[in-house]
Structure formats: structure tokens, C-alpha cells
Amino acid sequence: MTTTAELIELSERRSAHNYHPLPIVIHEGRGAWVTDVEGRRYLDCLSGYSSLNFGHGNTKIIEAAREQLGRLTLTSRAFFHDQFAAFAAGLGDLTGKDMILPMNTGAEAVETAIKVARKWGYEVKGVTPDRANIVVMEDNFHGRTTTIVSFSTDPDAHDGYGPYTPGFRIVKYGSVEAIREAVDADTVAVLVEPIQGEAGVLVPPDGYLRQVRELCTENDILMIADEIQSGLGRTGDTFACDHEGVVPDVYVLGKALGGGVVPVSAIAADESVLGVIKPGQHGSTFGGNPLACAVACAVIDILNTGEYQARARELGGVLHERLRGMVGRGVVAVRGRGLWAGVDIDPSLGTGRDISEALLRRGVLAKDTHGSTIRLAPPIVVSEEDLLWAVDQLADAVRELGG
Ligand SMILES: *Cc1c(COP(=O)(O)O)cnc(C)c1O
């Protein structure tokens, strides 16, 4: 029999070490729980970085995938297929936008938003060719392509991959003044995460998103919200921007849009913006394929009920109240919104990795983001009882490390 240790050893020997996984080999997942190859069960508090908002093996999503798998999986966009219209219209309605442009991964959707913003800048705003700039935030995470890492401030993500793509201005997150200072007549977009996930679930000051919206409107600049991790129910609203009643010009979506089954990403915008893209000017072989569309339609149906948003809001209240009670007892600070929390552990107790490993030993899957910050983002289907149990395990893990 192949053991956990053997599978880990082979994985590490035969694949690049671009991740540092926790020592667990997962075999099965159902709802908020996974089972490893040795039959041990763990509560999943990472949810594939919020790709599994609706749980492992969600019946509605899996049934849609299974039905589509047996019929038609790929056509390319050279032809129409019968799942595409419902997906485009459904996602357009969910976002309140005229149009969508489908891709696969989150990074591709961000790239799409950047390309559309530049093209819009030249063709609609009238920016001088090749002079467009986009304002981005410190500590951003938008993916791993060469252009995207060009404006990352994380040395691990950025260093060693030059020459870098120009045209980005990096400013402090949470400060509308910093954006105001950076914009000029050639600014075509502000690209912002409504809540910075990878940076440690950083919630900007109240009113920030509204002020960014106003600044963009006043200066004829596109507000691009990267809702790849914050969107689709996680924060207790469909989009994290909803919390401030803000509607960006461009939504960037991914992760949970694929229901934890297939990569599905897209941007959504009005025709005045997305209309700049003409045949042949952008695309993807797999983007908007029948399987992806069928799965995403099931996700959109789920979101249209509002049940998951409400549940994330309710459980989020419970989660944050419990976590706040831990501040001062090995926990330095807690942030987040809805069923999404960044927990700063006292760094003297150990690294985020130490805490993640202590949680693993207690049957909870979570991962550190930066330094000693643990991200908690269980599938929204998690029961209140299991959620509170996970927080108890965190308290216990902190105690074990001396907190
Ligand atoms: C995960 C993520 C991305 C990149 O998505 P991939 O599918 O990994 O390419 C981009 N932006 C945000 C905010 C993310 O969380």
C-alpha cells in the first residue's frame, strides 16, 4: 500500500517546489470536510482559496457537470454552443453588466481586464498610444503572469522574472489620497481588491471603495474590482463591493465561479467598455467552454437564491465574535467580513506555518497568508457547530504554542 509519506516524497521529487503543502494527502471531499488517504477527516477552512464556497461535491453543481460531461465538453469559440447564452446572460444579470468575457483562470481574467482597460483608454478616452497607466495597490495579489507579477510588491512573486511590464503605478492600499496623487491624464484604470485576501484578509477603511468609485467617475477612469477571492458569497454579499453599495466598471471573477470543479473566470462590464474588443483581438481556446458554462450556470443559480450570501453573513457574525474573544490570548488582531477572517497570531508563538501544522494535527485545514496570519475561509455550507469547533481548535493550537 502506498502511504502518505511515499506519496508526498514522490510528489516532491517529481514536481517543482512552487508550493509548500501541508503534509496531508487528500482523497475525498464532501461539504466542508475532506478525508485523507488514511481515512482521517479534516474540516476544510481554506476552501481552495475560496474556490469551494458552495462546498465539496455540491449536488447541484456536480449534477450540472455530470449531465454536461456526457453530452458536450468543448467546441472552442469558433462556434456557438447551447450553454453559452445562458452563462453570458446569467453572469451579466448577476453583475448588472451588459456583457461578459469568459476565460479560465483568475490571472487570465485580470490580464483581460488590463487589456480591455488599455484598449478602452486609447479608443474611448483618447489616451496617446502606449502611454496608458493603471493604478494598483501595494500588497496586491492578482495572479502569476509576467505582466501581473510586474506590479507585485511581494519579492517572492516578483523577483527574478524581469524584464517587467511597464504601465503600472503602485500606491498604498486603503488611501484614496494616494490614488489621487498617482492619477494623471493617461490613467485608464484603478485595479483594486475590495478586500485583500492574500495580503492577510485586509479590509480597507469604511468609505474607501465609495471614494475610489467617485474618484474614478470624476476622472474618467475605469474602476476594476478584482473579486476573484472576495466575490460570490464569501463576504455575506454577492460581491464585496456591495457592502459599500459600489458598482465597479469592471468585475473580475474566478475561483468560486467554477464551483470547485473546473477553472472558470470572466470579466463583466458594460458595452461601452467591453465593446472595444473585436473578433481576433483577445481569446482563449477553453474560455467559455460548454462544461465551464454549465457549471457556472449552476453556481449563478445558487447565488440567485441569496441563501449562501445570507448564510455567510450569519455564520460570519458568529465566527468574528468568537475570534474577537481570542484577541489578547495569543491572537494580536482579527479582520475580515462574512465567512472570511485573517487572524494575526502573536509572532513570538511561532510562524503561520507552525500554527497551520498545529491545526492540521487537530483536524483543521488552514493556511498562513503572510508571516503569522492565518486565513479562515470554510465552505459556506459549514455547520455552525463545526465552525465553532474549528475556532476551538485554533484556540487550542495557540495554547499549545504557548499563547
Ligand atoms: C487567486 C486570485 C487570482 C488569480 O487566480 P488564479 O486562478 O490562481 O490565476 C487573482 N486575484 C485574486 C484576488 C485572487 O485571489
PDBQT file of the ligand as one rigid body, heavy atoms in Angstrom, charges set to zero:
ROOT
HETATM    1  C1  LIG A 501      -6.468  33.648  -6.797  1.00  0.00    +0.000 C 
HETATM    2  C2  LIG A 501      -6.534  35.058  -7.216  1.00  0.00    +0.000 A 
HETATM    3  C3  LIG A 501      -6.137  35.456  -8.502  1.00  0.00    +0.000 A 
HETATM    4  C4  LIG A 501      -5.516  34.502  -9.505  1.00  0.00    +0.000 C 
HETATM    5  O1  LIG A 501      -6.365  33.434  -9.814  1.00  0.00    +0.000 OA
HETATM    6  P1  LIG A 501      -5.727  32.110 -10.487  1.00  0.00    +0.000 P 
HETATM    7  O2  LIG A 501      -6.935  31.306 -10.857  1.00  0.00    +0.000 OA
HETATM    8  O3  LIG A 501      -4.890  31.447  -9.448  1.00  0.00    +0.000 OA
HETATM    9  O4  LIG A 501      -4.950  32.559 -11.658  1.00  0.00    +0.000 OA
HETATM   10  C5  LIG A 501      -6.278  36.790  -8.841  1.00  0.00    +0.000 A 
HETATM   11  N1  LIG A 501      -6.773  37.675  -7.974  1.00  0.00    +0.000 NA
HETATM   12  C6  LIG A 501      -7.163  37.339  -6.729  1.00  0.00    +0.000 A 
HETATM   13  C7  LIG A 501      -7.729  38.381  -5.815  1.00  0.00    +0.000 C 
HETATM   14  C8  LIG A 501      -7.037  36.024  -6.290  1.00  0.00    +0.000 A 
HETATM   15  O5  LIG A 501      -7.388  35.688  -5.053  1.00  0.00    +0.000 OA
ENDROOT
TORSDOF 0
